[in-house]
Amino acid sequence: MTFDSFGFPPLILSNIKHMGYTTPTPIQTQAMPSVMQGRDLMGLAQTGTGKTAAFLLPMLMRLMKKPQIEGAPRRAYRRPRALILAPTRELAEQIHEAALDLGKNTGVRSTTIYGGCAMGRQLQALRQGTDIIVACPGRLLDHMGQRTVDLSCVEMLVLDEADQMFDMGFLPGIKKILAALPKKRQTMLFSATMPDAIRGLAAECLTEPETVRVGNSNPVETVTHGIYPVAQHLKTSLLQALLERHKSGSVLVFTRTKHRAKRLAETLAKNGHSATAIQGNLSQNQRKVAMDGFRSGRVRVLVATDVAARGIDVSQLEHVVNYDVPGTPETYTHRIGRTGRASRTGEAHTFVTGEDVSMVRAIERLLREPLTRKKLEGFDYNQSAPMGDKEFHRPPLEPRGRSGSRPQSQGRPQRSYGGGGGSSYGNSSGGNSGGGSNGNSYAGSHSSTSGNPDRPAVGYTNRPLSQPGDDIYAADKPRGDRSYGDRSRSDRPGYGRPQGARPQGGRPQGNRPQAAAGHSSGNR
């Protein structure tokens, strides 16, 4: 069967031929007739089988045949009529580029909506009008909340990599998007696996769907894959030995975390390899520069995390290296499915340590066959581990600022909590509270104390709370039994208690008796 047998317009057939496609894949052969009839579809196929063209080609043909909604105003002409949801920005961009290539010169417009970049260009594209929106659920919900996107004319909905969107926690957001779409529409759901949550979602959004299942969970036949038992500290050395052994073709390396991806790419670049990393901490522009460099061949090695596992489509990708074993058996298939596409051959290498034995067995149960154990000839597997954790080691950062102790300012007066011209909240042996000579003072000093080595500039003094002869129970006496006379504030009720027993709350209200001449109430 060829693409001519599907009845595509000559313009689309010319674009298919220009992209180098000659024979439809099994998923395209089984899915496209049902999609062209307008039926709902549930496609189960592994990564790299041509699912994107299976829904894009019928979608483009439908938009070309019916460019304008009958009876709708002119403004509705460029309202989005097709919505494609993808889990990652890379996959959304890949679908968008495929729509542009397959729909070249057809007049069908496509735009992308995803996070990691400003909304300005997305808003401009939506105002100018578009036919196809390729979006990630999170940013699309932002536009819906701001009412900057109109989904009332959507006729076709595609949920691509639905199981991955479920794993990333997008299922509640997808249900909100479904509630905003017209009830009468065509829905297509594509997934590599079918967990219970995806089955429930399919039952909600699909109406009498046509189910298409292509192949099983095994990788495509053009991919040769195996595992390399190796110690953790030898992974980087083994990877560099593999790169030296296979000097042609692009290499995609998967790590478990963003930190390891960044450090591994830096290590490879320092050792003379053309390498870069793509991970979640990068902005969209940085990710685009890295992907463009990898696709064009300027960068040979791309180190990535699983966030990009389903959004990378490079035709000349010959090698995939699992630097870290994936977290699930299904992810193993998705990772190595990046190579061996379009009837090309590819190799996948997985580094396995002693901690990965259980996951290796789970992968073998899923594939229903044992994984081939390999050993790189000429590599020294008996190298001893370095002292300490030397993997991706970096020298310590230099301390910021000037070295040495910071000199104390001489011109600015220092706050003193221990005496000198401030208000005294402690007990004083004399009537003068301004100096706070014998009590524990708590006031701001207006004289510099930095020149006196015996008096600290900041901090409590080591003096006792009271001195012999002080009436520490003065605050407990009734007010009527005390005559203030020439007493200072420190002798009045509420001010003579030890610091830990001071009453909480504001000071007593009302008129205060004036202090006698020659006594100071201190600076406040």
C-alpha positions in Angstrom: 0.0 0.0 0.0 1.2 3.5 -0.8 0.0 7.0 0.3 -1.7 7.4 -3.1 -4.3 4.8 -2.1 -5.7 7.1 0.7 -6.9 9.8 -1.7 -4.8 12.6 -0.3 -4.7 15.9 -2.4 -1.8 16.2 -4.8 -0.3 19.0 -2.7 -0.1 16.8 0.4 1.3 13.9 -1.6 4.0 16.2 -2.9 4.9 17.2 0.7 5.0 13.5 1.7 7.3 12.7 -1.1 9.5 15.7 -0.3 9.9 14.5 3.3 11.1 11.2 2.0 8.2 9.0 3.0 7.3 6.3 0.4 5.4 3.5 2.3 3.0 4.1 5.2 3.9 2.4 8.5 1.5 -0.2 10.1 0.0 2.3 12.5 -0.7 4.7 9.6 -2.2 2.0 7.4 -4.6 0.9 10.1 -5.4 4.2 11.7 -5.8 6.7 8.8 -8.9 5.1 7.2 -10.9 5.4 10.5 -9.7 8.9 11.1 -10.6 10.0 7.6 -14.1 8.6 8.2 -14.5 10.9 11.3 -14.5 8.1 13.9 -12.9 8.3 17.3 -9.7 6.4 17.6 -7.6 4.8 20.3 -4.1 3.9 19.0 -1.7 1.7 21.0 1.8 1.8 19.5 5.3 2.2 20.7 7.4 5.2 20.1 8.8 5.8 16.7 6.1 4.0 14.7 4.8 7.1 12.8 1.9 8.0 15.0 2.3 11.8 14.2 1.6 11.4 10.5 -1.2 9.0 11.3 -3.3 11.8 12.7 -1.8 14.9 10.9 -2.4 13.7 7.3 -6.2 13.2 7.7 -6.4 16.4 9.8 -4.7 18.5 7.1 -6.9 16.9 4.4 -10.1 17.7 6.4 -9.0 21.3 7.0 -8.3 21.8 3.3 -11.6 20.4 2.1 -13.6 22.4 4.6 -11.7 25.7 5.2 -14.7 27.6 6.6 -17.5 26.7 8.9 -20.8 27.0 7.2 -22.9 29.9 8.5 -20.1 31.1 10.8 -19.0 34.8 10.7 -15.7 35.7 9.1 -14.1 36.0 12.5 -14.6 32.3 13.0 -12.6 31.5 9.9 -9.3 31.4 11.9 -10.5 30.1 15.2 -8.7 26.9 16.1 -10.4 23.8 14.7 -7.9 21.2 15.8 -6.2 20.8 19.2 -3.3 18.5 19.8 -2.1 18.0 23.4 1.4 16.8 24.1 3.3 16.2 27.4 6.5 18.1 26.6 7.6 21.2 24.8 10.0 19.2 22.6 7.2 16.9 21.4 4.9 19.8 20.8 7.5 21.6 18.7 8.2 18.4 16.8 4.5 17.9 16.0 4.2 21.6 15.0 7.2 21.3 12.6 5.7 18.1 11.1 2.4 20.0 10.5 4.3 22.8 8.8 6.2 20.4 6.5 3.2 18.2 5.6 0.9 21.2 5.2 3.3 23.4 3.2 1.5 25.6 0.7 -1.9 24.3 1.9 -2.9 27.5 3.7 -3.4 25.6 7.0 -1.9 27.5 10.0 -0.4 25.9 13.1 0.9 27.4 16.3 2.4 26.1 19.5 1.4 26.9 23.1 3.7 25.7 25.9 5.5 27.1 29.0 9.0 28.2 29.5 8.7 31.2 27.3 6.8 34.5 27.3 3.1 34.6 26.2 3.6 37.6 23.8 4.2 35.6 20.6 1.6 33.1 21.5 -1.0 35.8 22.0 0.0 37.4 18.7 -0.4 34.1 16.9 -3.8 33.5 18.5 -5.0 37.0 17.5 -3.9 36.5 13.9 -5.8 33.2 13.8 -4.7 29.6 13.5 -6.2 26.3 12.5 -4.2 23.9 14.6 -3.0 24.4 18.2 -0.3 22.1 19.5 -0.2 22.7 23.2 1.0 21.5 26.6 -1.8 21.3 29.1 -0.3 23.7 31.7 0.2 26.7 29.4 -3.1 26.1 27.6 -4.9 26.2 31.0 -3.2 29.6 31.6 -4.6 30.9 28.3 -8.0 29.6 29.1 -8.0 31.2 32.5 -7.1 34.6 30.9 -9.6 34.0 28.1 -7.1 34.5 25.4 -7.9 31.3 23.5 -11.2 30.3 22.0 -11.8 26.6 21.8 -15.5 26.7 20.9 -14.8 25.7 17.2 -12.6 22.7 17.9 -13.6 19.8 15.7 -10.7 17.4 16.2 -8.8 16.6 19.5 -5.6 14.5 19.7 -4.2 13.3 23.0 -0.6 12.2 22.0 1.4 10.2 24.5 -1.5 10.1 26.9 0.3 7.7 29.3 3.2 10.1 29.6 0.9 13.0 30.4 -0.7 10.9 33.1 2.7 10.1 34.6 3.5 13.9 34.6 0.3 14.7 36.5 -1.6 16.3 33.7 -4.7 14.2 34.0 -6.8 16.7 36.1 -5.8 19.5 33.7 -6.8 17.4 30.7 -10.2 16.9 32.2 -10.6 20.7 32.6 -9.7 21.1 28.9 -12.1 18.5 27.8 -14.9 20.2 29.7 -14.3 23.4 27.7 -14.4 21.7 24.3 -17.6 21.2 22.2 -19.3 17.9 22.9 -19.6 17.1 19.2 -16.0 16.5 18.0 -13.6 13.8 16.8 -11.2 12.5 19.5 -8.0 10.5 18.9 -6.0 9.1 21.8 -2.5 7.6 21.3 -0.5 5.9 24.0 2.3 3.5 24.2 0.9 1.8 27.3 -2.6 1.5 28.7 -2.8 1.9 32.5 -6.1 1.9 34.3 -6.2 5.8 34.4 -5.9 6.0 30.7 -8.6 3.4 30.2 -10.9 5.6 32.3 -10.0 8.7 30.4 -10.6 6.9 27.1 -14.1 5.8 28.3 -14.9 9.4 29.1 -13.8 11.2 26.0 -14.1 8.6 23.2 -17.4 7.5 21.6 -17.4 4.0 20.1 -13.7 4.3 19.3 -11.8 2.2 16.7 -9.0 0.5 18.6 -5.7 0.1 16.7 -2.9 -1.9 18.3 0.4 -2.2 16.5 3.2 -4.5 17.8 3.9 -5.0 21.5 6.2 -3.4 24.0 9.4 -4.7 22.3 11.6 -2.2 20.6 11.6 -2.0 16.9 13.5 -4.7 15.0 16.1 -2.3 13.6 17.4 -1.5 17.1 20.2 -3.6 18.7 20.3 -3.2 22.4 22.2 -4.7 25.4 23.4 -4.0 28.9 26.9 -3.3 30.2 27.5 -4.4 33.8 29.9 -1.7 35.2 30.7 -0.1 38.5 29.2 3.3 39.3 32.6 5.2 39.3 33.5 3.7 35.8 30.3 4.9 34.0 31.9 8.1 32.7 35.1 6.4 31.5 33.1 3.6 29.8 30.9 6.2 28.0 34.0 8.0 26.7 35.4 4.7 25.6 32.2 4.0 23.7 32.3 7.4 22.0 35.9 6.7 20.9 34.9 3.3 19.6 31.8 4.6 17.7 33.0 7.9 16.1 30.2 8.3 13.6 26.6 9.3 14.2 24.8 11.3 16.8 24.6 10.0 20.4 21.7 10.5 22.9 22.6 9.9 26.5 19.9 9.6 29.2 20.5 10.4 32.9 18.3 10.2 35.9 18.5 13.7 37.1 19.1 17.2 35.8 22.2 17.7 37.9 23.8 14.6 36.4 22.9 15.6 32.9 24.5 19.0 33.3 27.7 17.7 35.0 28.1 14.8 32.5 27.9 17.1 29.5 30.4 19.4 31.1 32.8 16.5 31.7 32.5 15.3 28.1 33.1 18.8 26.7 36.2 19.2 28.9 37.5 15.9 27.4 37.2 17.1 23.8 33.7 15.7 22.9 31.1 17.9 21.3 28.4 17.6 23.9 25.5 19.7 25.4 22.7 19.0 27.8 19.0 19.5 27.7 17.1 19.5 31.0 14.2 21.2 32.8 16.2 24.1 34.3 17.0 25.5 30.8 14.8 28.2 29.3 12.9 27.5 26.1 15.5 29.4 24.0 18.4 27.4 25.5 16.6 24.2 24.9 15.9 25.2 21.3 19.5 26.1 20.7 20.7 22.7 22.1 18.1 20.8 20.0 18.9 22.7 16.8 22.6 22.1 17.3 22.0 18.4 17.9 19.7 18.0 14.8 22.1 19.9 12.6 25.1 17.8 13.6 27.1 20.7 15.2 26.7 18.8 18.5 27.3 15.1 18.4 26.4 14.1 22.0 23.2 15.3 23.7 22.7 14.5 27.4 19.1 14.6 28.4 16.6 13.6 31.1 13.4 11.7 30.7 11.5 14.9 30.2 12.8 14.9 26.6 12.6 11.2 26.0 9.5 11.5 23.9 10.2 14.8 22.2 13.4 14.1 20.3 13.2 12.9 16.8 16.6 12.9 14.9 16.7 10.9 11.7 20.5 10.3 11.9 20.5 9.2 15.6 22.5 6.0 15.7 23.3 5.5 19.4 21.3 5.8 22.6 23.1 5.3 25.9 21.2 4.8 29.2 23.8 6.2 31.5 21.3 5.5 34.3 18.8 2.7 34.2 15.3 4.1 33.7 12.8 4.1 36.5 10.2 1.9 34.7 10.4 -0.9 32.1 8.2 1.1 29.7 10.6 4.1 29.9 13.3 1.7 28.6 11.3 1.1 25.5 10.6 4.8 25.0 14.3 5.7 25.4 15.8 3.3 23.0 12.9 4.0 20.6 14.7 7.3 19.7 17.0 5.4 17.4 16.3 2.9 14.6 13.6 5.1 13.0 12.5 5.2 9.4 13.9 1.7 8.7 17.4 2.8 9.8 19.5 0.7 12.2 20.5 1.9 15.6 22.2 0.7 18.8 21.2 1.1 22.4 23.6 0.7 25.4 22.6 0.5 29.0 25.0 0.8 31.9 23.9 -1.4 34.8 25.3 -1.4 38.4 24.6 -3.9 41.2 21.7 -1.7 42.3 19.8 -2.1 39.0 19.3 -5.9 39.1 15.6 -5.7 40.0 14.8 -3.2 37.2 16.7 -5.3 34.7 14.6 -8.3 35.6 11.4 -6.2 35.2 12.5 -5.0 31.8 13.2 -8.6 30.7 9.7 -9.6 31.9 8.2 -6.9 29.8 10.2 -7.8 26.7 9.7 -11.5 27.4 13.4 -12.1 26.6 16.7 -11.7 28.3 18.8 -8.7 27.7 22.2 -9.3 26.1 25.1 -8.8 28.4 28.0 -7.0 26.7 31.6 -6.1 27.6 33.7 -3.5 25.9 36.9 -5.0 24.7 40.0 -3.2 25.9 38.3 -1.4 28.7 39.8 -1.9 32.2 36.9 -2.9 34.5 39.2 -3.4 37.4 40.0 0.3 38.1 39.7 1.1 41.7 37.3 3.6 43.0 38.7 7.0 43.9 38.9 8.2 47.4 35.6 9.9 48.3 32.9 10.8 45.8 34.9 12.1 42.8 32.2 11.7 40.2 31.6 15.0 38.6 33.9 16.6 41.2 34.2 20.4 41.2 36.6 22.5 43.1 35.1 24.5 46.0 33.9 28.0 45.2 35.9 31.0 46.3 34.4 32.9 49.2 32.6 36.1 48.1 33.7 39.5 49.2 37.0 40.6 50.7 39.2 38.1 52.4 40.0 38.5 56.1 37.9 39.9 58.9 35.7 42.8 58.2 37.1 46.0 60.0 34.7 47.7 62.3 33.5 51.1 61.4 34.9 53.9 63.5 32.7 56.7 62.3 29.3 55.2 62.9 28.1 54.9 66.5 27.4 51.4 67.6 24.3 50.3 69.4 25.1 49.2 72.9 22.9 46.9 74.9 25.1 47.3 77.9 25.2 50.9 78.9 26.3 54.4 78.0 23.6 57.1 77.7 20.6 55.0 76.9 17.4 54.2 78.6 17.9 51.6 81.3 15.4 48.8 81.7 17.3 47.2 84.5 18.0 47.9 88.2 20.2 50.8 89.0 21.9 51.4 92.3 21.6 55.1 92.1 18.9 57.5 91.0 20.5 58.2 87.6 19.2 55.8 85.1 20.7 57.4 82.1 24.1 55.7 82.5 22.7 52.3 83.5 25.8 51.9 85.6 24.9 48.8 87.6 21.9 47.3 85.9 21.4 45.3 82.8 20.8 48.1 80.3 18.9 47.8 77.0 19.1 51.0 75.1 20.8 52.6 72.0 24.1 54.2 72.8 24.9 57.6 71.3 28.6 57.4 71.9 31.0 55.2 70.1 32.2 52.3 72.2 34.5 50.7 69.6 37.5 52.4 71.1 37.0 50.9 74.5 38.3 47.3 74.5 36.7 46.5 77.8 33.1 47.3 76.7 31.5 45.2 73.8 29.9 47.2 71.0 27.0 44.9 70.7 25.6 42.4 73.1 24.5 42.0 76.7 26.9 42.8 79.4 28.1 40.2 81.9 27.0 42.3 84.9 24.4 40.9 87.3 20.8 41.9 87.1 21.0 43.6 90.5 23.6 44.8 93.0 23.7 44.4 96.7 21.5 46.9 98.4 18.9 47.1 95.5 15.4 46.5 96.5 14.5 43.8 94.0 11.0 43.5 95.5 10.1 47.1 95.0 7.9 46.3 92.1 5.8 44.0 94.2 4.9 46.6 96.8 1.5 48.4 96.5 1.6 51.7 94.8 0.2 53.5 97.8 3.1 52.4 99.9 5.6 54.1 97.7 6.4 57.7 97.2 8.0 58.5 93.9 9.5 61.7 94.9 12.9 61.9 93.4 13.1 58.3 92.2 14.0 57.5 88.7 12.1 55.3 86.2 14.1 52.2 87.2 12.7 52.4 90.7 9.0 52.6 89.7 6.7 49.6 89.6 7.2 47.5 86.5 10.8 48.7 85.9 12.6 47.1 88.8 11.9 43.5 88.1 14.5 41.1 86.7 14.5 41.0 82.9 12.8 37.6 82.6 9.9 38.8 84.8 9.0 42.0 83.0 5.3 42.3 82.4 4.1 42.0 78.8 2.1 44.5 76.9 2.3 48.3 76.6 3.4 50.7 79.3 0.9 52.1 81.8 -1.2 54.9 80.4 -1.7 58.2 82.2 0.4 61.1 83.5 3.8 60.1 84.8 5.3 61.9 87.8 8.1 64.2 86.7 11.6 63.1 87.8 13.3 65.3 90.3 15.9 67.8 89.2 19.3 66.4 88.5 18.0 63.0 87.3 17.6 61.9 83.8 15.1 59.5 82.3 17.5 58.4 79.6 17.3 58.6 75.8 14.4 56.8 74.2 
